[in-house]
Amino acid sequence: MSANTPPSVPNPAAPVPAANIPAARAGAVLTIDLNAITANYHSLTDRLGGVKPSAVVKADAYGLGAGPVAITLANAGCRVFFVAHLEEGIRLRHALNEAGDSNFVHAEIHILGGLMPDSHEALDSARLIPVLGSLDDIHSWKQYCERLNRPLPCDIHADTGMARLGLPPGELDKLESEPSRLEGLNVHFVLSHLARADEPDHAKNAEQLEAFQHVRQILPHGRASLANSSGIFLGSDYHFDLARPGAALYGIAPVPGQANPMAQVIRLQGKIAQLRSVDTPQTVGYGSTHRVEGPARIATVAVGYADGYLRSLSNKGTGYIGNIPVPVVGRVSMDLITLDVSDVPEHLCTVGTMIDLIGPNNPVDQLADEAGTIGYEILTSLGHRYHRVYTGGQKAGAQA
């Protein structure tokens, strides 16, 4: 591959390794404020009135560490968690059991991704609750329950307008005409998912609400859940019995374009590895996409797209030293970025100085705007080469 060929970006959303990189050896420090996550959980609880929020901690709690995040939320009173995949649920169950609190041991963990073939025993063993999204899922789980002679818990997912997972209208009609299909199942929740909740005025929201109300007439079983993070802000009609916030817990604005009511959770600080002064016209980085025309100082920071600092931030991203903005100049490469620090006094900018790549002046949503994406992708792309520090909660200090 040539230097000018756009590289294939690996997916860095795997769980953080147990062994944390020492700060002195890391190119950047990622600080995760567990108190801010707690504050966001309580803020959403207040907005929901008497409805309890659960917590969506899939994708390793959106890249922030499912174990410490879930334990923090459990300490805040959360007893219902949602993940995407079976393996995530098994790991989360282990983390909650290891915390040593009897309340955590009995927390519910729901698997949003449906019922995979041959997963029944693993789900049962780890006390995980599958979200059944088809008649085949329902039939298979029912057969397993009958074999054990136990009505194991499950959820039923009805599709009200996403055309992804969930019972489509035709299968829902079959359940209505053949209610015996659900006999012997312990249905905890009937749920659906909003497609455009982050656009409060879009007609799709009201359409899905009406469709879900119809679902509840057909499936009055258990409790009802519709609202995600943004759905909470659509009003009490969307709240039902349980909300399923994810992104808002981690500081992402639930309603784009409006003031963000959520506390910021993360700070990413990149370490300057090298400084150089340029006094003649010169280009910076792969592809020579930035040209320095006059005197300037360029800082090289040991963070790149392999760490989740997206390549689309080339010549667009903005860091901060204190309150002074320092723009990304040149292409983001695998391990390095370059920033123009000409406006920063020299005594404030030396090798080892930390630059806020995500921080008080450039929160996750701002960086996402610069990258042409959403805050979800920024968080879930955070790499595993950072020195991670958890503050607040019961997981203060660096991850061991």
Secondary structure, 3 states (H helix, E strand, C coil): CCCCCCCCCCCCCCCCCCCCCCHHHCCEEEEEEHHHHHHHHHHHHHHCCCCEECEECHHHHHCCCHHHHHHHHHHCCCCEEEECCHHHHHHHHHHHHHCCCHHHHCCEEEECCCCCCCCHHHHHHCCCEEEECCHHHHHHHHHHHHHHCCCCEEEEEECCCCCCCCECHHHHHHHHHCHHHHCCCEEEEEECCCCCCCCCCCHHHHHHHHHHHHHHHHCCCCEEECCCHHHHCCCHHHCCCEECCCHHHHCCCCCCCCCCCCCCCEEEEEEEEEEEEECCCEEECHHHCEEECCCEEEEEECCCHHHCCCHHHCCCCEEEECCEEEEECCCCCCCCEEEECCCCCHHHCCCCCEEEEECCCCCHHHHHHHHCCCHHHHHHCCCCCCEEEEECCCCCEECC
